[in-house]
Amino acid sequence: MKKANTIMTSRRRLTEDEIEEIVRLRELGHSYEWIGKKLGCSRETVSWHCCRLGVEPPKSAWRSWDGIKGPAVTKRGNHLVRRFTPEEDQIALEMRSSGATISEIARKLNRRVNSVIGRLNALARREARREQAA
């Protein structure tokens, strides 16, 4: 009987200090891959924490989505991910400010809960950056 080749990965939880370091390094403009190598975790782990917390590199290091027309779709892992539209952002922000739960917003936008959490965090961080710049 032949044994199937399987890859076992051990997942460790990042400490709060490591997550803060991810945020600091990403905001300095470092790539997910570079940060993952530095902290001994995967690129995907870094990407998830940045998405969850709404962390983006400084404006000079990233391209704004504001001028893009129509939905942008990308493949992440084995599934497609679609960019939030300005209309979806507005709906999410209005619903959240009126007291809607994340689950209610996700259902309304036909999105996953973790996607809505990440998007709301990203929008909050962008707003904080705009206020700092003013």
N, C-alpha and C positions, 0 to 999 in steps of 0.2 A: 504494500500500500504506500503510495507516494504522498508525502506531506506537502501541503500548500505553503508557498512562501508568503509569509505575512510580515508586515513591518509593524513593530510595536513602538509607540512613542510614549514617552513619559511626559506628562504635563505637570508643570509646577506652577504654583500661583506666584505672581509677581508681588513683591512687597509694595507698600505705598511709596517708599523712597524710590524704587525702580520705576514705578508709574510716573512719579514726578520728574524723574530723569528723562523718561520718554518725552514728556511734554516739553521740558526745557530744550532738549536736543532738536525736537521737531520744529519748535518755534524759532530755533537758530537756523533752520533750513536743511538739516541733515535728512537723508533718505531713510525710508523704513528699513531697508536692507542694512544700511550702515549702523543704524541704531540697534537693530536686532543682533548683529554681530558683536557690537560693543557690550551689550547686556546679556548675551548668551541666550537669546530667545529667537523665535522665528519672525520673519518679516510680517507674516499674517497677524501675529500677536501684537506687534507694534501698530500695525494698521488698524486692528480692532480697537485698541485703547485710544488711538487718535480719533477714530470715528465716534466712539462712545463718548468721548469728552469734547468733541468738536474742535480738535486741535488741527491747525493748518500751519504750513511754513509761512514766513513773512511774505508780504505781498510781492516783493521783488523775486521770490523764488517760485511763485505759483501763478498760474494763469487764471484769470477771473472767468467764471462761467456766465457772467451777466450779459455778454453780447451774443451768446450762442442762441440760435433760433431752433425750435423743435426739440424733442426729447433726445438726450444723449444716452446711449446704451453701451455698456461695457460688460465683458465677461469676467466674473470673479469666481475662481474655483470652477465649480460645475454648474453655475447658474448665471443668468443675466441680471444685471443691476441697472436700473434706470435712474437717471439724475432727477432730482426734484425740480419741478418747474417753478417759476415765480408765483404762479397761481396757487400751486400746492403749498408753497411756503406761506403765502398770505392766509390760506385756509387754516393751516396748522397753527400759525401764530394767533389768529383770531379765536380759534377754538380753545387753545390753551389759556389765553387771557380771560376767556369767559368761563373757565373752570372745567373744561372737558378733560377726561382722562386720556392718557397716552393710547390706551386701547381703543377708545372712541375715535380718536384722530386717525389711528392706523386703519380702522375699519372704513372710515369715510374716504380715506385716500387710497384704499386697497394696497396698503403697505404693511410690512412687518413691524412689530413693536420696536425692535432694536433699531430699525432703520429710522423710525420717527424720533426716537430718543437721540440718536446721533445727529440727525438733521437739526433738531431744536437746539442742541448744544452748539453745533457749528454756527447757527444763526446768532445765538447769544454771544459767542466769542467774537464774531464779526462786528456785532453792534458795540461791544466793549472796545474793540480796536478803533472803530470810528470815533467813539467818544474820547479815547486817549489822544487821537490825532487832532481833534478839534481844539 
